[in-house]
Structures are given as structure tokens and as C-alpha cells.
């Protein structure tokens, strides 16, 4: 089968933007031909990667995958205008300049975020005549309102209504819809009753298994060094890290030898650093942005790893990419999350959970791991790895997608 991939993001981009490349390689390993239509790499810093120079069209071969790139406006700032230009420029370029990139494909796998991918999708699928698997990554228009990208009032309502119509159009025309959080199924069916429930399949995102895998822990828990918790990722408003910072500070002041290392960057970093500095919180350290390739080494120096997400109805339906990455890495986890993410961590046995926004709950969770034996910490990690292999592994998730694609094309 010849599989087309339509995604604004692709290798060598990192984080969530690496997922299309993970799936592409799995499709090739399964014996399929893959053609990709994407943009020039610029995530997460919002600048074109070294080695690339934008032009109307670039075709390259990456590990046997034909990749066609079209230009876009590089941006990943907090500016709503910048983000809109980033999303819309790729949509326009992919629709106008991507001709032939997905020619003769049997089916298309679509990385559905942002929803502006609708324009090139309709062009290259000929309005759905070429069957496509719509892999829902973010909830739209909810993502727009939660991020503050659209204003309130009539203007915001109009934008939200237009986005909802686009979402429903893509869902109705899709031959299959992939979801990465179980509760999204009910949301899709409630807002789009015409969708056949049988076309919705649970296809959770894997980790980048070339980077996130079990490694020896370099830290020996002899209690001579602080119990180190690592947070590596985006530092934004939705992560709700203030409560965790306050909890770690409280533990340290009470005599628990604990440290929180925060690696990453984001719109809330300056505010969080000011909170730490003003409060004299010596147990918290900021490491800045760390290249993804260096994250495993950093992880091996920590005793436990943090997943944190604020609580809202919208966020309860999300599945942070950090969860499969940590499960794959076979590490103990402090899970300050609710909803689908909390359910997965609870089932995995890898985590001690805390309620988002509840400092006492976070204190209790971190204290539980900080006082655990090395054997118990290892058991958390091993349980998480087994769960990852059974539910989230790239091969298993790709197999789910391939079965759906084959069902759409009659197995060709």
C-alpha cells in the first residue's frame, strides 16, 4: 500500500512534532511505501533549522521516505497573529504548491493539528475521494479558546463557530478517526452525531523510541544526595507548575532532602523563575532548554520524573506526550494530572498521583517516592514499561492505523 502523510510537522522537528516521523518509519518497516507533504522544519523555536533554506518546493529522501516540503511562516511564539500566520501559510502552500506530492497514494494519514490542515487535505484527498485517517491530536476549537488565541465576544464566537464547522467537515468525510485520549470519542459523537462510532479507533501516540527507552539510572539512592525530581518540557500556563514548585519548596523547608530540576522553556518560565527567586526557593533549579538528544542522559540522573497539567474539562481530555515518553523510559513518575492522563498513569502502576492545584496532595505524592526504597522505585518503572509495550508502543499503534487504512482501501 502507498500511504500518504499530510502534516505541518515532520523530522527533524522534535517533541510532538516528531510523531509523524515515528509513524512514517513504522509504516515503512511494515512494508508500505510512504510519501510525505510537510513544511520546512521550525518547531519548537520558530526558526528554520540549520541546513534548510526555504524555497517553493523541496523534495528529499529520508530513510526511504519521499518528503516534499513547502514554505511557511516560521513562528512558535505566544503571539496569536504569529501562530495564525504559521498555520495558515502552511495550509496555503501545501494546497497550492504540494501538487503531486501525494499523487497515487491509496490512503492518507493526517496529523490533525492545526485544523488549517483542512485546506490541503480537501485538495489532496479530492474532498475525501481518497480515503483518509484523521488522527486527532488537539481538540479544536477548544485549543483556540484555552490558549487565548481567539478573543472573547462576538468575534471570538464567530471564529469558534467557523472552526467547529471545519472540524465537523473533516470528521464527517474521514474514513477513520484516530483518538489519543479515550474520552475524546464521546466528544466527537456529541458534536457530530452523523459520525459512525465504528469509524473511531483508539490509536495512542507512542514515544520516540529511539530516544526514550530503558537506561541504567546513574543515581544510587543512598540518601547522601537529594532526591531529584525532573521536569523536562514546555513551561506554559497549562502545565500548572506553580503548585509543584511550592510543594517542593515546602518539603525542602520541612527537612526532606529533595530537589526539582526544570528543563525547558515557555511562556510561563519568566514568571516561574521570579516566583522561585522572590521566595528564596533553593531546592528548585532551572536548566533552560535542553536538546532532545540530551534528555535521556539528564533523565538518568534523576530519581523520579514529573508530569504536570492544570485541571480543566478541556485538559482532562488530553494525553500529554510526556506520558508515553516516561512510560517507555521505565522510570517512576509523579503525576500531577487529572482525567485521561491520570487514568493511564494509574493503570500503568508507574506513578504516584496528585491532584492538580492541590499543594498538599503534591507534597504527599513526592514524599511517597522520596521515602520509597530503590526496589519500589524500580518496580514503578518496570510496571510502566510493561504497560507502554502493551498499549503505546509505536509498532502496536502503527498496526492499528494500518489495519484501518487497509480497511479503507480493501487491503490494497
Phi and psi in degrees as a GROMACS rama.xvg file:
@    title "Ramachandran Plot"
@    xaxis  label "Phi"
@    yaxis  label "Psi"
@TYPE xy
-100.658  116.958  UNK-2
-105.771  127.23  UNK-3
-93.3518  143.5  UNK-4
-121.052  125.053  UNK-5
-114.869  114.234  UNK-6
-155.795  134.732  UNK-7
-65.4607  -23.7895  UNK-8
-114.356  143.829  UNK-9
-164.909  167.659  UNK-10
-48.5523  140.649  UNK-11
-95.5176  22.348  UNK-12
-65.304  154.631  UNK-13
-113.553  179.961  UNK-14
63.4351  -143.035  UNK-15
-57.9439  -27.8291  UNK-16
-68.7614  -12.3443  UNK-17
-82.2357  -13.9938  UNK-18
-61.2725  -43.0297  UNK-19
-56.8293  -37.1797  UNK-20
-66.6673  -38.0391  UNK-21
-59.3256  -47.8889  UNK-22
-66.4078  -40.2759  UNK-23
-58.0814  -45.1059  UNK-24
-66.0608  -36.0268  UNK-25
-67.1653  -38.2194  UNK-26
-62.414  -41.016  UNK-27
-65.845  -43.3059  UNK-28
-60.0465  -30.0277  UNK-29
-81.8102  2.08632  UNK-30
96.3209  15.0868  UNK-31
-104.253  154.687  UNK-32
-88.1281  139.951  UNK-33
-129.166  133.62  UNK-34
-126.052  134.847  UNK-35
-120.681  138.046  UNK-36
-117.887  118.888  UNK-37
-148.783  -176.189  UNK-38
-102.251  -179.636  UNK-39
-77.5442  137.609  UNK-40
-66.0754  129.83  UNK-41
-149.131  -1.82719  UNK-42
-90.0941  138.224  UNK-43
-101.973  -1.58234  UNK-44
-85.7935  -9.95661  UNK-45
75.4144  27.0818  UNK-46
-137.324  148.07  UNK-47
-64.777  134.315  UNK-48
-62.426  149.102  UNK-49
-57.6275  141.745  UNK-50
94.3388  -9.9531  UNK-51
-117.895  140.617  UNK-52
-132.69  123.252  UNK-53
-64.4206  141.004  UNK-54
-150.472  170.671  UNK-55
-58.9467  -26.3644  UNK-56
-166.271  134.055  UNK-57
-133.91  128.421  UNK-58
-114.373  125.858  UNK-59
-136.811  162.639  UNK-60
-113.039  118.865  UNK-61
-118.166  107.518  UNK-62
53.2608  42.3729  UNK-63
83.2647  6.33784  UNK-64
-107.922  126.658  UNK-65
-81.8695  117.628  UNK-66
-116.343  121.955  UNK-67
-106.768  123.843  UNK-68
-110.971  140.561  UNK-69
-124.944  156.568  UNK-70
-72.4638  158.717  UNK-71
-152.529  170.384  UNK-72
-88.83  109.847  UNK-73
-72.2439  126.495  UNK-74
-168.263  137.921  UNK-75
-147.321  44.9533  UNK-76
-94.3563  -178.886  UNK-77
-77.3354  -13.0046  UNK-78
-65.7625  122.603  UNK-79
-62.4509  -39.0968  UNK-80
-62.9372  -44.2856  UNK-81
-62.298  -42.4601  UNK-82
-65.1971  -44.0897  UNK-83
-61.0765  -40.9937  UNK-84
-65.3521  -38.4628  UNK-85
-61.597  -50.4741  UNK-86
-66.5654  -47.2852  UNK-87
-71.3383  -31.5522  UNK-88
-67.2111  -39.0949  UNK-89
-66.2152  -42.9262  UNK-90
-57.101  -44.9936  UNK-91
-67.3525  -45.5346  UNK-92
-64.2972  -43.9748  UNK-93
-65.0484  -34.8769  UNK-94
-73.5229  -41.1342  UNK-95
-88.6676  -33.4733  UNK-96
-110.723  -3.6157  UNK-97
-90.9842  11.4074  UNK-98
-55.0223  130.346  UNK-99
89.5928  -17.9379  UNK-100
-63.204  -34.595  UNK-101
-115.747  25.6123  UNK-102
-67.461  139.562  UNK-103
66.6324  16.6324  UNK-104
-75.0344  151.358  UNK-105
-81.3094  -31.2457  UNK-106
-159.856  162.212  UNK-107
-122.086  131.325  UNK-108
-97.178  126.817  UNK-109
-115.557  123.629  UNK-110
-81.5227  101.357  UNK-111
-86.7291  71.1791  UNK-112
-170.237  123.014  UNK-113
-80.9844  172.701  UNK-114
-73.2486  -9.61924  UNK-115
-63.815  -10.9561  UNK-116
-63.744  -12.8905  UNK-117
-54.8182  -42.3331  UNK-118
-61.5496  -56.7595  UNK-119
-66.2387  -28.548  UNK-120
-62.5445  -45.9911  UNK-121
-64.6278  -35.6492  UNK-122
-66.3376  -51.6379  UNK-123
-82.6404  -18.7067  UNK-124
-96.2178  1.00712  UNK-125
52.6033  51.9852  UNK-126
69.6876  21.1753  UNK-127
101.464  -0.785453  UNK-128
-63.0568  -36.6066  UNK-129
-87.0985  117.802  UNK-130
-63.1743  142.342  UNK-131
-133.737  148.399  UNK-132
-100.829  111.694  UNK-133
-91.906  105.488  UNK-134
-94.1405  103.904  UNK-135
-75.753  115.648  UNK-136
-101.143  -41.3967  UNK-137
-128.042  153.464  UNK-138
-89.3276  119.112  UNK-139
-117.589  140.109  UNK-140
-84.263  3.57813  UNK-141
-55.7655  -36.873  UNK-142
-60.7778  -35.3673  UNK-143
-66.6624  -44.6664  UNK-144
-73.6276  -40.447  UNK-145
-65.3363  -34.7491  UNK-146
-83.7888  -8.50266  UNK-147
77.6987  15.2573  UNK-148
-73.8532  -21.7955  UNK-149
-116.723  146.11  UNK-150
-77.0186  170.644  UNK-151
-82.2449  -173.377  UNK-152
76.6093  -160.712  UNK-153
-65.2295  -38.6244  UNK-154
-62.4798  -48.1316  UNK-155
-61.5557  -41.0047  UNK-156
-62.8691  -39.9138  UNK-157
-65.8682  -42.4547  UNK-158
-64.5919  -43.9332  UNK-159
-61.7809  -41.0878  UNK-160
-64.9231  -40.7213  UNK-161
-64.5984  -42.4342  UNK-162
-62.8571  -38.8045  UNK-163
-62.3582  -39.7347  UNK-164
-64.4141  -39.5768  UNK-165
-63.4119  -45.2248  UNK-166
-59.9583  -47.711  UNK-167
-63.1441  -36.2028  UNK-168
-62.7316  -47.3547  UNK-169
-63.1699  -41.0214  UNK-170
-67.6029  -40.2383  UNK-171
-65.1893  -38.3738  UNK-172
-82.7699  -16.1466  UNK-173
-66.6842  137.042  UNK-174
-73.7773  -28.0257  UNK-175
-152.3  148.508  UNK-176
-122.582  123.563  UNK-177
-98.2216  136.518  UNK-178
-121.297  147.19  UNK-179
-107.204  -7.67328  UNK-180
-129.082  129.329  UNK-181
-56.2625  -38.9314  UNK-182
-71.1294  -11.3349  UNK-183
-66.7337  -25.9225  UNK-184
-55.5557  -49.3194  UNK-185
-64.0009  -37.1676  UNK-186
-63.2425  -45.1727  UNK-187
-62.1264  -44.7937  UNK-188
-68.6902  -32.3715  UNK-189
-73.0568  -35.0993  UNK-190
-91.7772  -12.379  UNK-191
-141.781  70.6626  UNK-192
-58.8118  -20.0385  UNK-193
-74.9176  -9.20899  UNK-194
-75.8045  131.751  UNK-195
-72.1383  120.25  UNK-196
-55.8268  -27.2356  UNK-197
-68.8815  -15.0485  UNK-198
-88.558  -3.74429  UNK-199
-98.6284  121.665  UNK-200
-123.715  143.606  UNK-201
-82.1956  112.855  UNK-202
-132.259  79.4632  UNK-203
-66.1243  147.589  UNK-204
-73.5593  136.798  UNK-205
-83.4708  174.222  UNK-206
-85.1273  167.854  UNK-207
-77.616  97.3363  UNK-208
-71.9864  -11.7126  UNK-209
-74.0552  -21.164  UNK-210
-108.596  -45.6971  UNK-211
-98.8879  102.328  UNK-212
-153.267  165.319  UNK-213
-60.3876  136.786  UNK-214
-139.614  157.771  UNK-215
-65.294  139.318  UNK-216
-86.0529  124.085  UNK-217
-78.7383  -10.0296  UNK-218
-95.694  124.715  UNK-219
-96.8102  122.464  UNK-220
-78.6598  78.4449  UNK-221
-104.48  8.23109  UNK-222
63.1009  14.0828  UNK-223
-87.6627  -16.4987  UNK-224
-121.895  158.465  UNK-225
-60.6593  145.851  UNK-226
-71.4427  115.445  UNK-227
-103.339  124.168  UNK-228
-105.964  131.888  UNK-229
-111.198  129.833  UNK-230
-113.338  123.534  UNK-231
-129.16  115.513  UNK-232
159.04  -162.851  UNK-233
-67.2155  141.885  UNK-234
-113.83  85.1045  UNK-235
-122.817  -177.218  UNK-236
-65.2905  -37.7733  UNK-237
-73.1851  -14.4406  UNK-238
-74.6474  -21.4823  UNK-239
59.8388  39.6176  UNK-240
-76.3451  -15.6028  UNK-241
-57.3712  -44.3887  UNK-242
-62.5093  -39.5741  UNK-243
-66.9607  -43.9534  UNK-244
-58.248  -45.7912  UNK-245
-64.9511  -36.4955  UNK-246
-66.3643  -44.6087  UNK-247
-64.4269  -41.3777  UNK-248
-61.0129  -42.812  UNK-249
-63.3707  -42.4329  UNK-250
-61.3347  -45.8884  UNK-251
-61.9565  -41.2009  UNK-252
-69.7384  -22.3313  UNK-253
-85.7613  -2.3352  UNK-254
107.498  -1.52024  UNK-255
-79.3055  126.79  UNK-256
-81.8741  87.7763  UNK-257
-134.158  150.867  UNK-258
-139.993  143.186  UNK-259
-116.128  118.897  UNK-260
-100.865  129.396  UNK-261
-116.879  114.026  UNK-262
-110.597  128.645  UNK-263
139.136  -171.173  UNK-264
-151.621  167.754  UNK-265
160.592  179.428  UNK-266
-68.2981  -19.1513  UNK-267
-99.9556  2.01774  UNK-268
-63.3087  -46.7098  UNK-269
-60.0946  -43.0235  UNK-270
-64.1295  -40.0207  UNK-271
-69.8883  -40.9937  UNK-272
-63.1202  -37.8744  UNK-273
-65.0826  -39.8661  UNK-274
-59.8453  -43.965  UNK-275
-67.0863  -44.4827  UNK-276
-66.0602  -45.7673  UNK-277
-64.8989  -31.4294  UNK-278
-91.1159  -0.196841  UNK-279
58.7246  42.0968  UNK-280
-86.7508  88.358  UNK-281
-74.697  -12.6712  UNK-282
-86.1906  -1.42757  UNK-283
-113.303  131.361  UNK-284
-126.746  139.852  UNK-285
-104.579  125.674  UNK-286
-100.237  -7.10725  UNK-287
77.7137  -173.334  UNK-288
-71.2679  131.347  UNK-289
-119.983  127.895  UNK-290
-55.4555  142.787  UNK-291
-56.9691  -33.6219  UNK-292
-65.7887  -21.6177  UNK-293
-92.6566  -8.04055  UNK-294
-61.9203  -43.5618  UNK-295
-57.8824  -40.3542  UNK-296
-63.8437  -41.2758  UNK-297
-63.5744  -40.6568  UNK-298
-62.9513  -37.0108  UNK-299
-67.2918  -13.4911  UNK-300
-96.1844  1.4732  UNK-301
-108.075  157.187  UNK-302
-93.2544  -29.8583  UNK-303
-149.506  164.361  UNK-304
-133.866  141.367  UNK-305
-104.391  132.545  UNK-306
-116.002  124.072  UNK-307
-135.945  133.751  UNK-308
-150.763  132.434  UNK-309
-62.5074  165.622  UNK-310
-104.427  126.149  UNK-311
-159.766  164.077  UNK-312
-58.9081  -39.1923  UNK-313
-64.3618  -49.2127  UNK-314
-69.326  -24.3007  UNK-315
-65.2964  -21.7011  UNK-316
-94.6895  4.07024  UNK-317
-99.9772  157.763  UNK-318
-124.511  97.8322  UNK-319
-55.6259  135.815  UNK-320
-62.7848  -20.2807  UNK-321
-64.3887  -29.391  UNK-322
-64.2807  -55.8012  UNK-323
-61.5246  -32.6697  UNK-324
-63.247  -42.199  UNK-325
-74.1488  -38.3898  UNK-326
-61.0568  -42.4123  UNK-327
-64.6492  -28.5524  UNK-328
-82.4436  -6.49583  UNK-329
61.0876  55.5986  UNK-330
-128.306  153.724  UNK-331
-72.5772  146.571  UNK-332
-129.031  138.341  UNK-333
-97.8779  115.185  UNK-334
-107.247  102.814  UNK-335
-100.943  73.3645  UNK-336
-145.187  165.583  UNK-337
-132.724  172.098  UNK-338
73.8257  -142.075  UNK-339
-60.5839  -40.2019  UNK-340
-61.5545  -42.9903  UNK-341
-64.7811  -39.1372  UNK-342
-60.5166  -43.8855  UNK-343
-63.896  -46.4754  UNK-344
-64.2953  -37.3255  UNK-345
-64.4845  -46.8241  UNK-346
-64.9126  -32.4459  UNK-347
-71.3488  -26.6251  UNK-348
76.5942  5.87423  UNK-349
-86.4225  -18.1011  UNK-350
-124.401  155.759  UNK-351
-104.759  126.163  UNK-352
-97.8481  150.82  UNK-353
-137.037  156.064  UNK-354
-81.1953  127.181  UNK-355
-56.5049  137.495  UNK-356
80.171  -2.01807  UNK-357
-108.657  100.518  UNK-358
-61.43  -41.2751  UNK-359
-63.3447  -37.8991  UNK-360
-65.4449  -41.5654  UNK-361
-66.108  -41.6131  UNK-362
-56.9816  -46.2391  UNK-363
-62.7202  -41.4248  UNK-364
-65.9795  -45.9881  UNK-365
-67.3903  -40.1907  UNK-366
-60.9883  -37.5665  UNK-367
-59.9848  -43.5691  UNK-368
-76.8215  -35.9032  UNK-369
-64.5467  -26.5998  UNK-370
-101.485  3.65551  UNK-371
-77.5415  157.758  UNK-372
-77.453  162.133  UNK-373
-59.5928  -36.1269  UNK-374
-63.1231  -44.5864  UNK-375
-67.913  -38.38  UNK-376
-62.5415  -43.1651  UNK-377
-64.2743  -36.6612  UNK-378
-64.4591  -38.7205  UNK-379
-58.3401  -48.5941  UNK-380
-62.7051  -43.3262  UNK-381
-64.9226  -39.3131  UNK-382
-64.1806  -40.9596  UNK-383
-64.1558  -39.5969  UNK-384
-65.0793  -42.2245  UNK-385
-61.5751  -40.7443  UNK-386
-65.1207  -42.0691  UNK-387
-58.9602  -47.6314  UNK-388
-62.1542  -32.5578  UNK-389
-85.4968  -24.8101  UNK-390
-119.8  -32.199  UNK-391
-118.89  -8.28268  UNK-392
-54.3968  143.99  UNK-393
-57.3333  -42.2617  UNK-394
-62.3145  -42.187  UNK-395
-67.8594  -44.0064  UNK-396
-67.3667  -40.8483  UNK-397
-63.3257  -36.9815  UNK-398
-62.5707  -39.1743  UNK-399
-61.2053  -44.1764  UNK-400
-65.9056  -43.9518  UNK-401
-62.0733  -41.8175  UNK-402
-59.9724  -41.0937  UNK-403
-65.6873  -42.7046  UNK-404
-62.8279  -41.4264  UNK-405
-65.8271  -35.4005  UNK-406
-66.2052  -31.4804  UNK-407
-73.8926  -28.0037  UNK-408
-110.966  3.23607  UNK-409
78.3031  18.3948  UNK-410
85.5604  10.4749  UNK-411
